Amino acid sequence: MLQPATIAFTVQLPETLYLLRLRALGAWWRLGSSAIEPRLLTEFEPEPVRVIREAGL
């Protein structure tokens, strides 16, 4: 009996870009996974935590 082929992709990104994409994916998931396109979240740089805390968020 033939076994199905397994395909794997390896992608290498700079760590800062990886973390930005991971953060965007987490935000997308938390928003309900359908409210917006996840790509939209990766177009903007995250605000530093200091700015977020000063805003009271």
mmCIF file as Biopython writes it, N, C-alpha, C and O atoms, coordinates in Angstrom:
data_model
#
loop_
_atom_site.group_PDB
_atom_site.id
_atom_site.type_symbol
_atom_site.label_atom_id
_atom_site.label_alt_id
_atom_site.label_comp_id
_atom_site.label_asym_id
_atom_site.label_entity_id
_atom_site.label_seq_id
_atom_site.pdbx_PDB_ins_code
_atom_site.Cartn_x
_atom_site.Cartn_y
_atom_site.Cartn_z
_atom_site.occupancy
_atom_site.B_iso_or_equiv
_atom_site.auth_seq_id
_atom_site.auth_asym_id
_atom_site.pdbx_PDB_model_num
ATOM 1   N N  . MET A ? 1  ? 0.847   -1.172 0.000  1.0 0.0 1  A 1 
ATOM 2   C CA . MET A ? 1  ? 0.000   0.000  0.000  1.0 0.0 1  A 1 
ATOM 3   C C  . MET A ? 1  ? 0.898   1.243  0.000  1.0 0.0 1  A 1 
ATOM 4   O O  . MET A ? 1  ? 1.895   1.300  0.721  1.0 0.0 1  A 1 
ATOM 5   N N  . LEU A ? 2  ? 0.534   2.224  -0.810 1.0 0.0 2  A 1 
ATOM 6   C CA . LEU A ? 2  ? 1.306   3.454  -0.901 1.0 0.0 2  A 1 
ATOM 7   C C  . LEU A ? 2  ? 0.980   4.389  0.257  1.0 0.0 2  A 1 
ATOM 8   O O  . LEU A ? 2  ? -0.179  4.528  0.647  1.0 0.0 2  A 1 
ATOM 9   N N  . GLN A ? 3  ? 2.004   5.022  0.797  1.0 0.0 3  A 1 
ATOM 10  C CA . GLN A ? 3  ? 1.832   5.998  1.861  1.0 0.0 3  A 1 
ATOM 11  C C  . GLN A ? 3  ? 1.744   7.394  1.246  1.0 0.0 3  A 1 
ATOM 12  O O  . GLN A ? 3  ? 2.455   7.688  0.286  1.0 0.0 3  A 1 
ATOM 13  N N  . PRO A ? 4  ? 0.885   8.253  1.785  1.0 0.0 4  A 1 
ATOM 14  C CA . PRO A ? 4  ? 0.819   9.615  1.247  1.0 0.0 4  A 1 
ATOM 15  C C  . PRO A ? 4  ? 2.134   10.356 1.518  1.0 0.0 4  A 1 
ATOM 16  O O  . PRO A ? 4  ? 2.776   10.156 2.549  1.0 0.0 4  A 1 
ATOM 17  N N  . ALA A ? 5  ? 2.508   11.197 0.588  1.0 0.0 5  A 1 
ATOM 18  C CA . ALA A ? 5  ? 3.738   11.973 0.739  1.0 0.0 5  A 1 
ATOM 19  C C  . ALA A ? 5  ? 3.532   13.069 1.782  1.0 0.0 5  A 1 
ATOM 20  O O  . ALA A ? 5  ? 2.454   13.655 1.887  1.0 0.0 5  A 1 
ATOM 21  N N  . THR A ? 6  ? 4.578   13.330 2.542  1.0 0.0 6  A 1 
ATOM 22  C CA . THR A ? 6  ? 4.551   14.406 3.523  1.0 0.0 6  A 1 
ATOM 23  C C  . THR A ? 6  ? 5.377   15.563 2.985  1.0 0.0 6  A 1 
ATOM 24  O O  . THR A ? 6  ? 6.529   15.390 2.587  1.0 0.0 6  A 1 
ATOM 25  N N  . ILE A ? 7  ? 4.775   16.738 2.980  1.0 0.0 7  A 1 
ATOM 26  C CA . ILE A ? 7  ? 5.457   17.924 2.471  1.0 0.0 7  A 1 
ATOM 27  C C  . ILE A ? 7  ? 5.678   18.886 3.628  1.0 0.0 7  A 1 
ATOM 28  O O  . ILE A ? 7  ? 4.773   19.131 4.426  1.0 0.0 7  A 1 
ATOM 29  N N  . ALA A ? 8  ? 6.873   19.422 3.713  1.0 0.0 8  A 1 
ATOM 30  C CA . ALA A ? 8  ? 7.186   20.404 4.754  1.0 0.0 8  A 1 
ATOM 31  C C  . ALA A ? 8  ? 7.905   21.587 4.122  1.0 0.0 8  A 1 
ATOM 32  O O  . ALA A ? 8  ? 8.734   21.419 3.228  1.0 0.0 8  A 1 
ATOM 33  N N  . PHE A ? 9  ? 7.579   22.782 4.596  1.0 0.0 9  A 1 
ATOM 34  C CA . PHE A ? 9  ? 8.237   23.993 4.138  1.0 0.0 9  A 1 
ATOM 35  C C  . PHE A ? 9  ? 9.019   24.592 5.298  1.0 0.0 9  A 1 
ATOM 36  O O  . PHE A ? 9  ? 8.541   24.601 6.432  1.0 0.0 9  A 1 
ATOM 37  N N  . THR A ? 10 ? 10.189  25.081 5.026  1.0 0.0 10 A 1 
ATOM 38  C CA . THR A ? 10 ? 10.991  25.760 6.030  1.0 0.0 10 A 1 
ATOM 39  C C  . THR A ? 10 ? 11.184  27.199 5.578  1.0 0.0 10 A 1 
ATOM 40  O O  . THR A ? 10 ? 11.606  27.456 4.451  1.0 0.0 10 A 1 
ATOM 41  N N  . VAL A ? 11 ? 10.874  28.123 6.459  1.0 0.0 11 A 1 
ATOM 42  C CA . VAL A ? 11 ? 11.001  29.539 6.159  1.0 0.0 11 A 1 
ATOM 43  C C  . VAL A ? 11 ? 11.907  30.160 7.215  1.0 0.0 11 A 1 
ATOM 44  O O  . VAL A ? 11 ? 11.745  29.903 8.408  1.0 0.0 11 A 1 
ATOM 45  N N  . GLN A ? 12 ? 12.845  30.964 6.781  1.0 0.0 12 A 1 
ATOM 46  C CA . GLN A ? 12 ? 13.720  31.652 7.721  1.0 0.0 12 A 1 
ATOM 47  C C  . GLN A ? 12 ? 13.436  33.144 7.656  1.0 0.0 12 A 1 
ATOM 48  O O  . GLN A ? 12 ? 13.458  33.746 6.582  1.0 0.0 12 A 1 
ATOM 49  N N  . LEU A ? 13 ? 13.167  33.739 8.825  1.0 0.0 13 A 1 
ATOM 50  C CA . LEU A ? 13 ? 12.871  35.162 8.933  1.0 0.0 13 A 1 
ATOM 51  C C  . LEU A ? 13 ? 13.760  35.765 10.008 1.0 0.0 13 A 1 
ATOM 52  O O  . LEU A ? 13 ? 14.180  35.067 10.931 1.0 0.0 13 A 1 
ATOM 53  N N  . PRO A ? 14 ? 14.050  37.056 9.897  1.0 0.0 14 A 1 
ATOM 54  C CA . PRO A ? 14 ? 14.704  37.716 11.027 1.0 0.0 14 A 1 
ATOM 55  C C  . PRO A ? 14 ? 13.798  37.622 12.257 1.0 0.0 14 A 1 
ATOM 56  O O  . PRO A ? 14 ? 12.573  37.610 12.129 1.0 0.0 14 A 1 
ATOM 57  N N  . GLU A ? 15 ? 14.394  37.557 13.432 1.0 0.0 15 A 1 
ATOM 58  C CA . GLU A ? 15 ? 13.613  37.356 14.651 1.0 0.0 15 A 1 
ATOM 59  C C  . GLU A ? 15 ? 12.569  38.451 14.859 1.0 0.0 15 A 1 
ATOM 60  O O  . GLU A ? 15 ? 11.447  38.157 15.273 1.0 0.0 15 A 1 
ATOM 61  N N  . THR A ? 16 ? 12.914  39.700 14.581 1.0 0.0 16 A 1 
ATOM 62  C CA . THR A ? 16 ? 11.947  40.784 14.783 1.0 0.0 16 A 1 
ATOM 63  C C  . THR A ? 16 ? 10.734  40.627 13.870 1.0 0.0 16 A 1 
ATOM 64  O O  . THR A ? 16 ? 9.604   40.863 14.299 1.0 0.0 16 A 1 
ATOM 65  N N  . LEU A ? 17 ? 10.951  40.237 12.640 1.0 0.0 17 A 1 
ATOM 66  C CA . LEU A ? 17 ? 9.837   40.020 11.714 1.0 0.0 17 A 1 
ATOM 67  C C  . LEU A ? 17 ? 9.006   38.821 12.152 1.0 0.0 17 A 1 
ATOM 68  O O  . LEU A ? 17 ? 7.777   38.864 12.088 1.0 0.0 17 A 1 
ATOM 69  N N  . TYR A ? 18 ? 9.657   37.758 12.594 1.0 0.0 18 A 1 
ATOM 70  C CA . TYR A ? 18 ? 8.948   36.574 13.084 1.0 0.0 18 A 1 
ATOM 71  C C  . TYR A ? 18 ? 8.048   36.943 14.270 1.0 0.0 18 A 1 
ATOM 72  O O  . TYR A ? 18 ? 6.881   36.554 14.316 1.0 0.0 18 A 1 
ATOM 73  N N  . LEU A ? 19 ? 8.600   37.694 15.224 1.0 0.0 19 A 1 
ATOM 74  C CA . LEU A ? 19 ? 7.816   38.067 16.402 1.0 0.0 19 A 1 
ATOM 75  C C  . LEU A ? 19 ? 6.652   38.984 16.037 1.0 0.0 19 A 1 
ATOM 76  O O  . LEU A ? 19 ? 5.576   38.882 16.627 1.0 0.0 19 A 1 
ATOM 77  N N  . LEU A ? 20 ? 6.856   39.871 15.078 1.0 0.0 20 A 1 
ATOM 78  C CA . LEU A ? 20 ? 5.774   40.734 14.619 1.0 0.0 20 A 1 
ATOM 79  C C  . LEU A ? 20 ? 4.657   39.914 13.991 1.0 0.0 20 A 1 
ATOM 80  O O  . LEU A ? 20 ? 3.480   40.152 14.263 1.0 0.0 20 A 1 
ATOM 81  N N  . ARG A ? 21 ? 5.019   38.954 13.153 1.0 0.0 21 A 1 
ATOM 82  C CA . ARG A ? 21 ? 4.002   38.098 12.525 1.0 0.0 21 A 1 
ATOM 83  C C  . ARG A ? 21 ? 3.289   37.227 13.554 1.0 0.0 21 A 1 
ATOM 84  O O  . ARG A ? 21 ? 2.081   37.006 13.465 1.0 0.0 21 A 1 
ATOM 85  N N  . LEU A ? 22 ? 4.053   36.734 14.535 1.0 0.0 22 A 1 
ATOM 86  C CA . LEU A ? 22 ? 3.456   35.912 15.584 1.0 0.0 22 A 1 
ATOM 87  C C  . LEU A ? 22 ? 2.485   36.737 16.424 1.0 0.0 22 A 1 
ATOM 88  O O  . LEU A ? 22 ? 1.412   36.250 16.783 1.0 0.0 22 A 1 
ATOM 89  N N  . ARG A ? 23 ? 2.845   37.971 16.739 1.0 0.0 23 A 1 
ATOM 90  C CA . ARG A ? 23 ? 1.967   38.861 17.491 1.0 0.0 23 A 1 
ATOM 91  C C  . ARG A ? 23 ? 0.695   39.163 16.702 1.0 0.0 23 A 1 
ATOM 92  O O  . ARG A ? 23 ? -0.402  39.178 17.260 1.0 0.0 23 A 1 
ATOM 93  N N  . ALA A ? 24 ? 0.849   39.402 15.410 1.0 0.0 24 A 1 
ATOM 94  C CA . ALA A ? 24 ? -0.313  39.679 14.565 1.0 0.0 24 A 1 
ATOM 95  C C  . ALA A ? 24 ? -1.232  38.467 14.497 1.0 0.0 24 A 1 
ATOM 96  O O  . ALA A ? 24 ? -2.454  38.615 14.543 1.0 0.0 24 A 1 
ATOM 97  N N  . LEU A ? 25 ? -0.665  37.283 14.390 1.0 0.0 25 A 1 
ATOM 98  C CA . LEU A ? 25 ? -1.481  36.076 14.358 1.0 0.0 25 A 1 
ATOM 99  C C  . LEU A ? 25 ? -2.239  35.899 15.664 1.0 0.0 25 A 1 
ATOM 100 O O  . LEU A ? 25 ? -3.410  35.520 15.655 1.0 0.0 25 A 1 
ATOM 101 N N  . GLY A ? 26 ? -1.580  36.171 16.791 1.0 0.0 26 A 1 
ATOM 102 C CA . GLY A ? 26 ? -2.249  36.081 18.086 1.0 0.0 26 A 1 
ATOM 103 C C  . GLY A ? 26 ? -3.385  37.083 18.208 1.0 0.0 26 A 1 
ATOM 104 O O  . GLY A ? 26 ? -4.457  36.751 18.715 1.0 0.0 26 A 1 
ATOM 105 N N  . ALA A ? 27 ? -3.153  38.322 17.741 1.0 0.0 27 A 1 
ATOM 106 C CA . ALA A ? 27 ? -4.204  39.343 17.781 1.0 0.0 27 A 1 
ATOM 107 C C  . ALA A ? 27 ? -5.375  38.940 16.890 1.0 0.0 27 A 1 
ATOM 108 O O  . ALA A ? 27 ? -6.536  39.098 17.268 1.0 0.0 27 A 1 
ATOM 109 N N  . TRP A ? 28 ? -5.065  38.424 15.718 1.0 0.0 28 A 1 
ATOM 110 C CA . TRP A ? 28 ? -6.109  37.985 14.792 1.0 0.0 28 A 1 
ATOM 111 C C  . TRP A ? 28 ? -6.956  36.881 15.424 1.0 0.0 28 A 1 
ATOM 112 O O  . TRP A ? 28 ? -8.184  36.902 15.334 1.0 0.0 28 A 1 
ATOM 113 N N  . TRP A ? 29 ? -6.297  35.925 16.058 1.0 0.0 29 A 1 
ATOM 114 C CA . TRP A ? 29 ? -7.009  34.818 16.690 1.0 0.0 29 A 1 
ATOM 115 C C  . TRP A ? 29 ? -7.887  35.334 17.827 1.0 0.0 29 A 1 
ATOM 116 O O  . TRP A ? 29 ? -9.030  34.903 17.984 1.0 0.0 29 A 1 
ATOM 117 N N  . ARG A ? 30 ? -7.351  36.249 18.608 1.0 0.0 30 A 1 
ATOM 118 C CA . ARG A ? 30 ? -8.092  36.771 19.747 1.0 0.0 30 A 1 
ATOM 119 C C  . ARG A ? 30 ? -9.309  37.597 19.313 1.0 0.0 30 A 1 
ATOM 120 O O  . ARG A ? 30 ? -10.307 37.661 20.030 1.0 0.0 30 A 1 
ATOM 121 N N  . LEU A ? 31 ? -9.222  38.218 18.151 1.0 0.0 31 A 1 
ATOM 122 C CA . LEU A ? 31 ? -10.344 39.008 17.641 1.0 0.0 31 A 1 
ATOM 123 C C  . LEU A ? 31 ? -11.452 38.142 17.045 1.0 0.0 31 A 1 
ATOM 124 O O  . LEU A ? 31 ? -12.465 38.673 16.588 1.0 0.0 31 A 1 
ATOM 125 N N  . GLY A ? 32 ? -11.285 36.865 17.042 1.0 0.0 32 A 1 
ATOM 126 C CA . GLY A ? 32 ? -12.328 35.982 16.548 1.0 0.0 32 A 1 
ATOM 127 C C  . GLY A ? 32 ? -12.000 35.363 15.207 1.0 0.0 32 A 1 
ATOM 128 O O  . GLY A ? 32 ? -12.856 34.709 14.610 1.0 0.0 32 A 1 
ATOM 129 N N  . SER A ? 33 ? -10.805 35.545 14.722 1.0 0.0 33 A 1 
ATOM 130 C CA . SER A ? 33 ? -10.289 34.914 13.513 1.0 0.0 33 A 1 
ATOM 131 C C  . SER A ? 33 ? -11.007 35.303 12.229 1.0 0.0 33 A 1 
ATOM 132 O O  . SER A ? 33 ? -10.644 34.816 11.159 1.0 0.0 33 A 1 
ATOM 133 N N  . SER A ? 34 ? -12.010 36.159 12.305 1.0 0.0 34 A 1 
ATOM 134 C CA . SER A ? 34 ? -12.677 36.521 11.068 1.0 0.0 34 A 1 
ATOM 135 C C  . SER A ? 34 ? -13.028 38.004 11.007 1.0 0.0 34 A 1 
ATOM 136 O O  . SER A ? 34 ? -13.558 38.474 10.000 1.0 0.0 34 A 1 
ATOM 137 N N  . ALA A ? 35 ? -12.738 38.738 12.068 1.0 0.0 35 A 1 
ATOM 138 C CA . ALA A ? 35 ? -13.103 40.155 12.097 1.0 0.0 35 A 1 
ATOM 139 C C  . ALA A ? 35 ? -12.308 40.947 11.062 1.0 0.0 35 A 1 
ATOM 140 O O  . ALA A ? 35 ? -12.852 41.856 10.436 1.0 0.0 35 A 1 
ATOM 141 N N  . ILE A ? 36 ? -11.044 40.621 10.874 1.0 0.0 36 A 1 
ATOM 142 C CA . ILE A ? 36 ? -10.191 41.319 9.915  1.0 0.0 36 A 1 
ATOM 143 C C  . ILE A ? 36 ? -9.203  40.333 9.307  1.0 0.0 36 A 1 
ATOM 144 O O  . ILE A ? 36 ? -9.033  39.217 9.798  1.0 0.0 36 A 1 
ATOM 145 N N  . GLU A ? 37 ? -8.570  40.757 8.254  1.0 0.0 37 A 1 
ATOM 146 C CA . GLU A ? 37 ? -7.549  39.925 7.633  1.0 0.0 37 A 1 
ATOM 147 C C  . GLU A ? 37 ? -6.269  39.999 8.462  1.0 0.0 37 A 1 
ATOM 148 O O  . GLU A ? 37 ? -5.862  41.097 8.843  1.0 0.0 37 A 1 
ATOM 149 N N  . PRO A ? 38 ? -5.625  38.882 8.754  1.0 0.0 38 A 1 
ATOM 150 C CA . PRO A ? 38 ? -4.403  38.922 9.567  1.0 0.0 38 A 1 
ATOM 151 C C  . PRO A ? 38 ? -3.287  39.732 8.910  1.0 0.0 38 A 1 
ATOM 152 O O  . PRO A ? 38 ? -2.438  40.288 9.607  1.0 0.0 38 A 1 
ATOM 153 N N  . ARG A ? 39 ? -3.278  39.806 7.590  1.0 0.0 39 A 1 
ATOM 154 C CA . ARG A ? 39 ? -2.242  40.570 6.903  1.0 0.0 39 A 1 
ATOM 155 C C  . ARG A ? 39 ? -2.305  42.053 7.267  1.0 0.0 39 A 1 
ATOM 156 O O  . ARG A ? 39 ? -1.279  42.732 7.303  1.0 0.0 39 A 1 
ATOM 157 N N  . LEU A ? 40 ? -3.518  42.554 7.536  1.0 0.0 40 A 1 
ATOM 158 C CA . LEU A ? 40 ? -3.672  43.950 7.933  1.0 0.0 40 A 1 
ATOM 159 C C  . LEU A ? 40 ? -2.895  44.243 9.211  1.0 0.0 40 A 1 
ATOM 160 O O  . LEU A ? 40 ? -2.319  45.322 9.348  1.0 0.0 40 A 1 
ATOM 161 N N  . LEU A ? 41 ? -2.873  43.312 10.134 1.0 0.0 41 A 1 
ATOM 162 C CA . LEU A ? 41 ? -2.187  43.516 11.399 1.0 0.0 41 A 1 
ATOM 163 C C  . LEU A ? 41 ? -0.669  43.556 11.249 1.0 0.0 41 A 1 
ATOM 164 O O  . LEU A ? 41 ? 0.015   44.120 12.103 1.0 0.0 41 A 1 
ATOM 165 N N  . THR A ? 42 ? -0.139  42.982 10.201 1.0 0.0 42 A 1 
ATOM 166 C CA . THR A ? 42 ? 1.310   42.967 10.025 1.0 0.0 42 A 1 
ATOM 167 C C  . THR A ? 42 ? 1.814   44.211 9.322  1.0 0.0 42 A 1 
ATOM 168 O O  . THR A ? 42 ? 3.026   44.392 9.205  1.0 0.0 42 A 1 
ATOM 169 N N  . GLU A ? 43 ? 0.939   45.066 8.856  1.0 0.0 43 A 1 
ATOM 170 C CA . GLU A ? 43 ? 1.352   46.270 8.143  1.0 0.0 43 A 1 
ATOM 171 C C  . GLU A ? 43 ? 1.764   47.398 9.073  1.0 0.0 43 A 1 
ATOM 172 O O  . GLU A ? 43 ? 2.333   48.390 8.619  1.0 0.0 43 A 1 
ATOM 173 N N  . PHE A ? 44 ? 1.490   47.268 10.356 1.0 0.0 44 A 1 
ATOM 174 C CA . PHE A ? 44 ? 1.781   48.328 11.303 1.0 0.0 44 A 1 
ATOM 175 C C  . PHE A ? 44 ? 2.741   47.844 12.363 1.0 0.0 44 A 1 
ATOM 176 O O  . PHE A ? 44 ? 2.667   46.698 12.807 1.0 0.0 44 A 1 
ATOM 177 N N  . GLU A ? 45 ? 3.644   48.720 12.768 1.0 0.0 45 A 1 
ATOM 178 C CA . GLU A ? 45 ? 4.570   48.399 13.848 1.0 0.0 45 A 1 
ATOM 179 C C  . GLU A ? 45 ? 3.823   48.471 15.172 1.0 0.0 45 A 1 
ATOM 180 O O  . GLU A ? 45 ? 2.993   49.362 15.358 1.0 0.0 45 A 1 
ATOM 181 N N  . PRO A ? 46 ? 4.097   47.557 16.095 1.0 0.0 46 A 1 
ATOM 182 C CA . PRO A ? 46 ? 3.443   47.633 17.402 1.0 0.0 46 A 1 
ATOM 183 C C  . PRO A ? 46 ? 3.981   48.823 18.201 1.0 0.0 46 A 1 
ATOM 184 O O  . PRO A ? 46 ? 5.142   49.210 18.065 1.0 0.0 46 A 1 
ATOM 185 N N  . GLU A ? 47 ? 3.122   49.382 19.024 1.0 0.0 47 A 1 
ATOM 186 C CA . GLU A ? 47 ? 3.542   50.467 19.901 1.0 0.0 47 A 1 
ATOM 187 C C  . GLU A ? 47 ? 4.367   49.890 21.043 1.0 0.0 47 A 1 
ATOM 188 O O  . GLU A ? 47 ? 4.100   48.779 21.503 1.0 0.0 47 A 1 
ATOM 189 N N  . PRO A ? 48 ? 5.366   50.634 21.503 1.0 0.0 48 A 1 
ATOM 190 C CA . PRO A ? 48 ? 6.119   50.162 22.674 1.0 0.0 48 A 1 
ATOM 191 C C  . PRO A ? 48 ? 5.192   50.042 23.881 1.0 0.0 48 A 1 
ATOM 192 O O  . PRO A ? 48 ? 4.204   50.769 23.981 1.0 0.0 48 A 1 
ATOM 193 N N  . VAL A ? 49 ? 5.504   49.138 24.783 1.0 0.0 49 A 1 
ATOM 194 C CA . VAL A ? 49 ? 4.669   48.898 25.964 1.0 0.0 49 A 1 
ATOM 195 C C  . VAL A ? 49 ? 4.502   50.189 26.759 1.0 0.0 49 A 1 
ATOM 196 O O  . VAL A ? 49 ? 3.433   50.426 27.322 1.0 0.0 49 A 1 
ATOM 197 N N  . ARG A ? 50 ? 5.529   51.023 26.816 1.0 0.0 50 A 1 
ATOM 198 C CA . ARG A ? 50 ? 5.459   52.285 27.548 1.0 0.0 50 A 1 
ATOM 199 C C  . ARG A ? 50 ? 4.309   53.150 27.028 1.0 0.0 50 A 1 
ATOM 200 O O  . ARG A ? 50 ? 3.563   53.723 27.822 1.0 0.0 50 A 1 
ATOM 201 N N  . VAL A ? 51 ? 4.160   53.248 25.728 1.0 0.0 51 A 1 
ATOM 202 C CA . VAL A ? 51 ? 3.093   54.061 25.131 1.0 0.0 51 A 1 
ATOM 203 C C  . VAL A ? 51 ? 1.729   53.478 25.456 1.0 0.0 51 A 1 
ATOM 204 O O  . VAL A ? 51 ? 0.786   54.219 25.733 1.0 0.0 51 A 1 
ATOM 205 N N  . ILE A ? 52 ? 1.616   52.172 25.424 1.0 0.0 52 A 1 
ATOM 206 C CA . ILE A ? 52 ? 0.344   51.507 25.717 1.0 0.0 52 A 1 
ATOM 207 C C  . ILE A ? 52 ? -0.034  51.742 27.168 1.0 0.0 52 A 1 
ATOM 208 O O  . ILE A ? 52 ? -1.197  52.011 27.470 1.0 0.0 52 A 1 
ATOM 209 N N  . ARG A ? 53 ? 0.933   51.645 28.070 1.0 0.0 53 A 1 
ATOM 210 C CA . ARG A ? 53 ? 0.642   51.866 29.500 1.0 0.0 53 A 1 
ATOM 211 C C  . ARG A ? 53 ? 0.263   53.314 29.760 1.0 0.0 53 A 1 
ATOM 212 O O  . ARG A ? 53 ? -0.634  53.575 30.562 1.0 0.0 53 A 1 
ATOM 213 N N  . GLU A ? 54 ? 0.920   54.259 29.105 1.0 0.0 54 A 1 
ATOM 214 C CA . GLU A ? 54 ? 0.585   55.667 29.278 1.0 0.0 54 A 1 
ATOM 215 C C  . GLU A ? 54 ? -0.830  55.961 28.803 1.0 0.0 54 A 1 
ATOM 216 O O  . GLU A ? 54 ? -1.489  56.858 29.329 1.0 0.0 54 A 1 
ATOM 217 N N  . ALA A ? 55 ? -1.297  55.219 27.821 1.0 0.0 55 A 1 
ATOM 218 C CA . ALA A ? 55 ? -2.661  55.390 27.321 1.0 0.0 55 A 1 
ATOM 219 C C  . ALA A ? 55 ? -3.687  54.730 28.209 1.0 0.0 55 A 1 
ATOM 220 O O  . ALA A ? 55 ? -4.890  54.897 28.004 1.0 0.0 55 A 1 
ATOM 221 N N  . GLY A ? 56 ? -3.221  53.975 29.204 1.0 0.0 56 A 1 
ATOM 222 C CA . GLY A ? 56 ? -4.135  53.315 30.132 1.0 0.0 56 A 1 
ATOM 223 C C  . GLY A ? 56 ? -4.707  52.029 29.609 1.0 0.0 56 A 1 
ATOM 224 O O  . GLY A ? 56 ? -5.752  51.575 30.077 1.0 0.0 56 A 1 
ATOM 225 N N  . LEU A ? 57 ? -4.039  51.430 28.641 1.0 0.0 57 A 1 
ATOM 226 C CA . LEU A ? 57 ? -4.537  50.177 28.063 1.0 0.0 57 A 1 
ATOM 227 C C  . LEU A ? 57 ? -3.824  48.977 28.650 1.0 0.0 57 A 1 
ATOM 228 O O  . LEU A ? 57 ? -4.117  47.841 28.277 1.0 0.0 57 A 1 
#
